[in-house]
Amino acid sequence: MTVATATAAATAVAAENLRVAYGETTILPDLSLDLQPGQITAIVGPNGSGKSTALRTLARLQKPNSGAVYVNGRDIANLPTKEIARQMAILPQSPDVPSGVTVWDLAGYGRYPYQGLLGSFSRTDIEAIDWALDVTGLTTFKDRPVDTLSGGERQRAWIAMALAQQTDILLLDEPTTFLDIRYQIDILSLVRTLNREQGITVGWVLHDLNQAAAYSDHIFMLHSGQMYAQGSPTAVMTSAMIRDVFGIDVNVIPDPVSGCPTCLLYGLCGFAQV
């Protein structure tokens, strides 16, 4: 076993020396990172820093030009798609759902990795779907078309689909985009509850630095497709690092209740959260 393979085997997801390019434009020149089992890991950085590309590459939605991604110690390049889907679920940005699909039907799509040739649901499939709707608070909405739901409810439905896969790893790409603050906190709290109570390993891309610090155990901060800093929220969320990566001056203070680092941007009207 090589050193890289040994390291990958000790993590839920490990990326080694990823290079990803679109044509002649290199997005990730040489990125290595890992998601530790049972932790919530955030990937943050300015627009164009390669956050979503990194997450998509972890999920094998984007093929790297070089490097490797390991899931539970196995190179995903060598795994069948259904095998990957039994170990890792991903919720991409702003997914579309066909008109008329109900919440229960959408959650049922998460059982695809376990279906045989006939494609019918087993008792195990039905129990997994019902469980996913229960933990996301959508049981009473199960017969509602997804396109009639509010933004927060719709996002919960997509998370239910991912949970119905019953994987140990969940990847989310900007799950709070286009949601108002109430639904943002609702989704973030739900994911953290799933992590704490179900032991699901979470990797997510977040724009809001304060939310990343408050709801994550570990943070990767990217700049121009490269790792600028990584560590606990307290270690990464410093005024100097945020100035270097985002190009803004902020004050970082501990939250008076949780102690998590909180970024405050000084403007004409005083301080405001970043």
PyMOL commands that set and color helices and strands:
alter all, ss='L'
color gray80, all
select helices_A, chain A and resi 3-9+51-58+76-78+81-87+103-114+123-135+139-141+146-148+151-164+181-198+209-215+233-236+239-246
alter helices_A, ss='H'
color red, helices_A
select strands_A, chain A and resi 13-22+25-35+40-44+66-71+74-75+88-91+169-173+201-205+218-223+226-231+250-254+261-267+270-273
alter strands_A, ss='S'
color yellow, strands_A
deselect
rebuild
show_as cartoon
